[in-house]
Amino acid sequence: QVQLVESGGGLVQAGGSLRLSCAASGRTFRNDPMGWFRQAPGQEREFVAGIRWNGGKTAYADSVKGRFTISRDVAMYLQMNSLKPEDTAVYYCAAPRNFSPTILTSPGRYDYWGQGTQVTVSS
């Protein structure tokens, strides 16, 4: 059974930092793109960052560019700096079932999702 498990969320003041991790079990995603999404209450799930299978290419939502950094080795990470109250959301990691050569930014393109980790940024 494939599982993605996020960790690292929490409560932080505006301007602070958090590092999220996503660990996979049940299969390897070394050859697949992976992504981070977030969902705030009453809002749709939105793309935050994505990374190609070899880590050589990344993509970010405009709202997080310059503040967040996605990376991967045996797990996937999201380093979040200069956090703002509007970054408050449940953050999810995701992976597709099939190989894609490109970074996927639509939630519908992903098949596997973690349970989410809450990030709360206080003002």
N, C-alpha and C positions, 0 to 999 in steps of 0.2 A: 504494500500500500504506500503510495507516494504521499509524503507529508512535507510541508514547509512550515517552519516554526520561526516566528520573529521574536526578538528580544531587544531590550535596551530602551524602551519607552519610559516615560516618566513625566514628572512635573519640573519645569525649569522656568526661570525668570527670562523676560525678554532680553535678548542679547547673549543669552547663554548657548550652550552646545549640548548635543546628544549624539550618540552613535548607535544606530540600529544595526542589528545583525539578522541574517536569514539563513537558517541551516536547513538543508534538504536531506531527506532520507527516503529510501525505497527506490530511488534511481538517481543517476547522476545527470546534472544539467550542464556538464562541462562544454557541450557543443551547442548549447541553446542560448538565445538571448534571455535575459531576465529583467524584471522591472520592479519599481516601487510605485505604489499608488497610495492615495489617501482619501478619506471620506469624512467630512465634517457633518454634524447633525443637520438633517434636512437638505443635504446637498448630494449631488451625484459623485460617484467615485471618480477621481481624476488622476491622470498621469503625473508623476513627480519626476522620475528619472528612470532611464533604461541603459542597459549595457549589453554589448555584443558578446558572443560566446567566448571570444579570446580576450575580452577586456580592452581591446584596442580602440573601440569607439563607444562614446557615451552620448546621451541626449538628456536634456533637462527641460522642464517646464519653465517658461519665462519667469514665473514668480519665485523660483528658487535658484536661478542661475547666479553663480558667483558666491552662493552661500552654502549650497549642498554639494557633496561629492559622492558619487557612486563608485564602488570598486568591488572586485571579487577575487577570491582565490578558491579555497575549498568551500567557502561560504560567500554570501553577498553582504555588502555593507552599505550603509548610508550615513555619511558624516554630515551632520546638520549644525551649521554655525550661524551666528547672528540671528537666532530664532526670533520670530515675531508672533504676537498673539494670533494672527491669522493663519499661522502654521498649525494651530491646534486641530487635531483630527485623529482618527484611527488610521494607522499606517499599515499597509499590507505589502508583502512581497508576492510575486507571481512569476509563473513560468509556463511556457507553452508545451503542449504534448509533442508537437512536431518541430523539426528544425526549421529555423528561418534565418536567412543571411542578414536580415536587417533588424534594427531595434523596433519593437512593437510598442505603439503608444496607446492603442485602444484596449480597454479592459476586455472587450469581447474576443480578442485574439489570444487571451490567456486561458489555460485550462486548469491550472493548479494554483491554489491560493492558500496563504497562511491564515491563521485565525485573527491576525491583527494585533497591533500593540498601540496603546493609547499614548499620544504625545499631547501634553497640555502646556501651553506657554502663557504665563501670567504677565500682566502689564505692570 
